Amino acid sequence: MQIGGSTCALITGASKGIGRAVAVDLAGRGARVGLIARGRRDLDELADSLPGEPIVLPADVSDRREVERAVQAFVEDAGSLDLLVANAGVAHYGRFTEVGIEKAEEMVSINVLGSLYTVRAGLDQMLAAGRPGHIVVVSSGAGIRAFPSGAVYGATKAANRGFAEALRHELDGTGIGVTTVYPGEVATDLHSHQLDRMPAWRRSNEAIEPAELAAEIATTVIAGGRSVYAPRAVRMLGLNGLAPRLLDRLLRRARGSAAAPRRD
């Protein structure tokens, strides 16, 4: 699909990190963007910095009714929904036995159910309109190969991966494409505030900038691509199917503990 002045794009987790960068990138390409996140103040600040007429839609993606209302409000205001980016996510790190069950529930509610609610509400609108469109689901490198100190987080991102891959096949022939995004280390505060409690091998100085990832997402959507791996080395995690014992040996070095939550 093309991204330009006639494109209406809706992004969750838009107030920070990857979601914010995607909103900036798409608005810069001429798209009219809808911004979903919990914090109104951050959304208003972002909207004031964007060209065009961004639509601010405060909502908690873990609340299905809030998501449905936000999507409906966007379509009524913008006139259509052409591009949907399900990005909102939260991460808590630590050994599974040390992560509070409430934190685990929050990750499932936001990362998994939030994505399902967002895509279902948006997809219903897109199919009813009968227009070509595109859906982006943000998974993670941890969704390809989970790591110590991230058992639940990895499980939620693996769920995103499986959901998006199956959905892409289900929508074949409808004119609606699906792209799955697998970020590795990205310079956002989703993980950075927990660096002291993450395994040392994950405290990389090679994190990519959100703007770089956002541009790659847009380029892939335009090309109709099915996946984004960023940095590209994330693709190597797929080798887990060929050399799982090697990766296991490397991962045994990891140690971690629980940390306070951060959400986009």
C-alpha positions in Angstrom: 0.0 0.0 0.0 1.0 3.6 -0.4 1.4 6.0 2.6 0.4 9.6 1.9 -2.2 12.3 2.3 -5.1 9.9 1.9 -3.8 7.4 4.5 -5.5 7.2 7.8 -3.3 5.4 10.3 -4.1 4.4 13.9 -1.2 3.6 16.4 -1.4 2.1 19.9 1.3 2.8 22.5 1.7 6.0 20.6 2.9 8.3 23.4 6.4 6.8 23.8 9.1 4.7 22.1 8.4 2.8 19.0 4.8 3.9 18.8 5.7 7.6 19.0 8.4 7.1 16.3 5.9 5.4 14.0 3.4 8.2 14.5 6.1 10.8 13.7 7.2 8.9 10.6 3.7 8.3 9.2 2.6 11.9 9.9 5.8 13.1 8.1 4.7 11.1 5.1 1.4 12.9 5.0 -0.8 10.3 6.8 -3.5 11.4 9.2 -2.7 9.6 12.4 -4.7 8.5 15.4 -2.8 8.2 18.7 -3.8 5.7 21.4 -2.2 5.5 24.8 -3.3 5.8 28.4 -1.7 9.2 29.1 -3.5 12.2 27.7 -0.8 14.6 28.5 1.9 12.8 26.5 -0.5 12.3 23.6 -1.4 16.0 23.5 2.3 16.9 23.5 2.9 14.6 20.6 -0.1 15.8 18.7 1.1 19.4 19.0 4.4 18.5 17.4 2.9 16.6 14.4 1.8 18.0 11.0 -1.8 17.6 9.8 -4.7 16.9 12.2 -3.7 14.1 14.5 -6.5 12.5 16.6 -5.9 12.0 20.3 -7.6 8.9 21.7 -6.7 8.2 25.3 -7.5 4.5 26.0 -6.2 1.5 27.9 -5.7 -1.3 25.3 -6.4 -4.0 28.0 -10.0 -2.7 28.2 -11.9 -4.1 25.2 -14.6 -1.5 25.3 -12.2 1.4 25.5 -10.4 0.0 22.5 -13.6 -0.4 20.5 -14.7 3.1 21.3 -11.4 4.6 20.4 -11.3 2.8 17.0 -14.9 3.8 16.3 -14.1 7.4 17.2 -11.1 7.4 14.9 -13.0 6.1 11.9 -15.8 8.6 12.5 -13.4 11.5 12.6 -10.8 10.4 10.0 -13.3 8.8 7.6 -11.5 5.5 7.2 -8.9 3.2 8.7 -6.2 2.2 6.3 -3.2 1.3 8.5 -3.4 -0.2 12.0 -0.3 -0.5 14.2 -0.8 -2.7 17.3 2.3 -1.7 19.2 1.3 -1.1 22.9 3.3 -3.3 25.3 4.7 -3.6 28.8 7.7 -5.6 30.1 8.6 -6.9 33.5 11.9 -8.8 33.9 13.0 -11.3 36.5 13.0 -15.1 37.0 9.5 -16.5 36.7 9.3 -17.4 40.3 10.2 -13.9 41.3 7.9 -11.9 39.1 4.6 -11.1 40.8 1.7 -12.8 39.3 0.0 -9.4 38.9 2.9 -8.3 36.7 2.5 -11.5 34.6 -1.2 -10.8 34.3 -0.5 -7.2 33.2 1.8 -8.4 30.4 -0.8 -10.9 29.2 -3.5 -8.3 29.4 -1.7 -5.6 27.5 0.7 -7.4 25.2 -1.7 -10.2 24.1 -5.3 -9.2 24.8 -4.5 -5.6 24.0 -3.2 -6.6 20.5 -6.2 -8.9 19.9 -8.7 -6.2 21.0 -7.0 -3.6 18.8 -6.7 -5.8 15.7 -10.2 -7.2 16.0 -11.8 -3.7 16.4 -9.8 -2.3 13.6 -10.2 -5.3 11.3 -14.0 -5.2 11.6 -13.9 -1.6 10.4 -11.5 -2.4 7.6 -13.4 -5.4 6.3 -16.7 -3.6 6.5 -15.3 -0.7 4.4 -14.0 -3.1 1.7 -10.9 -1.1 1.2 -7.3 -2.3 0.9 -5.4 -1.8 4.1 -2.6 -3.1 6.3 -2.1 -4.3 9.9 1.2 -4.2 11.8 1.7 -6.3 14.9 4.8 -5.5 17.0 6.2 -8.7 18.5 9.8 -8.9 19.6 13.0 -10.9 19.1 12.0 -12.5 22.4 8.9 -13.8 20.5 11.3 -15.9 18.3 13.5 -17.1 21.1 12.7 -16.3 24.7 15.4 -15.4 27.2 16.1 -15.9 30.9 14.5 -13.2 33.0 11.8 -12.8 30.4 9.8 -15.9 30.4 6.3 -14.3 30.5 7.3 -11.4 28.3 8.7 -13.8 25.7 5.6 -15.9 25.9 3.4 -12.8 25.2 5.5 -11.8 22.3 5.5 -15.4 20.9 1.7 -15.1 21.1 1.8 -11.9 19.0 4.0 -13.7 16.5 1.7 -16.7 16.1 -1.4 -14.5 15.9 0.0 -12.2 13.3 1.4 -15.1 11.1 -1.9 -16.9 11.2 -3.9 -13.8 10.5 -1.8 -12.9 7.5 -2.9 -16.2 5.9 -6.5 -15.8 6.9 -6.7 -12.4 5.2 -5.1 -13.6 2.0 -7.2 -12.3 -0.8 -9.0 -9.6 1.2 -6.7 -6.8 0.2 -5.5 -6.4 3.8 -1.9 -7.2 4.5 -0.2 -8.1 7.8 3.4 -7.3 8.9 5.0 -8.7 12.0 7.8 -6.6 13.6 10.6 -8.2 15.6 12.6 -5.5 17.4 15.7 -6.4 19.2 17.4 -3.8 21.4 15.7 -0.4 20.6 16.7 2.8 22.4 13.4 3.3 24.2 12.6 3.4 27.9 10.5 0.2 27.7 13.6 -1.8 28.7 16.2 0.8 29.5 14.9 1.7 33.0 15.5 -1.9 34.0 19.1 -2.3 32.6 20.6 -2.9 36.1 18.3 -5.8 36.6 18.6 -7.4 33.1 21.3 -10.0 32.1 24.6 -8.3 31.3 24.6 -9.7 27.8 21.4 -7.8 27.1 22.8 -4.4 28.1 23.9 -3.7 24.6 25.2 -0.4 23.3 24.1 -1.4 19.8 20.4 -0.5 20.3 18.8 1.0 17.2 17.0 4.3 17.3 13.2 4.2 17.2 13.1 6.5 14.2 15.2 4.0 12.3 12.8 1.2 13.1 9.8 3.3 12.3 11.2 4.1 8.8 11.8 0.4 8.2 8.3 -0.5 9.3 6.8 2.1 6.8 9.1 0.9 4.0 8.0 -2.7 4.6 4.3 -1.8 4.7 4.7 0.1 1.4 6.4 -3.0 -0.1 3.8 -5.4 1.3 6.4 -7.2 3.3 5.5 -9.8 5.9 8.2 -9.1 8.6 10.7 -6.6 10.0 13.8 -7.7 11.9 15.6 -4.8 13.5 18.5 -4.9 13.9 18.8 -7.5 11.2 20.8 -9.7 13.5 17.5 -10.6 15.2 16.7 -12.8 12.2 19.5 -15.1 13.5 17.3 -16.0 16.5 15.4 -18.2 14.0 18.5 -20.5 14.0 17.3 -21.7 17.4 15.5 -24.4 15.4 18.8 -25.6 14.0 21.2 -25.1 16.9 19.1 -24.9 20.1 21.8 -26.4 22.3 24.3 -23.7 21.3 21.8 -21.0 22.2 21.0 -22.8 25.5 24.7 -22.7 26.5 24.9 -19.0 25.8 21.8 -18.3 27.7 22.9 -20.2 30.8 25.2 -17.2 31.5 22.2 -15.0 31.9 20.8 -13.9 35.3 18.1 -11.4 36.1 15.6 -10.2 38.7 12.2 -8.4 38.7 11.9 -4.7 38.0 9.3 -2.0 38.2 6.9 -1.8 35.2 7.1 0.5 32.3 4.3 0.8 29.7 4.0 2.5 26.4 
